[in-house]
Amino acid sequence: MADENNLEARKVLLGQAKALGMEVDGRWSVDTLAEKVQEAQESKRDADIAAIKAASDTWVYLLRDAFPVEDEKHLAGETIKVPADMADRWYEAGVARPGKEPAE
């Protein structure tokens, strides 16, 4: 039974590794493979967050609480900068309206 679980876990992890574009060493144990996949997922998430922040060029006024990136919550009433395509989606969904740069 444990071997079946390991085989299933390895199969799932190999699929995740492939989706992340990882090169997998066939000698890795399931635990090592899981660690490597988790590290790659965290790196990808960090790169995605950095890309969103770098592309943020449009000020929006939030009508509802929003998460422009995974772990970053902004409350309704805040004015924040987001990428233009995200701003357009939020306008259509009624989450935000065009905003102005806040006066410091």
Helices and strands as residue ranges (DSSP letters): H 2-19, H 30-55, E 58-62, E 66-69, E 72-74, E 79-82, H 84-93, E 96-98
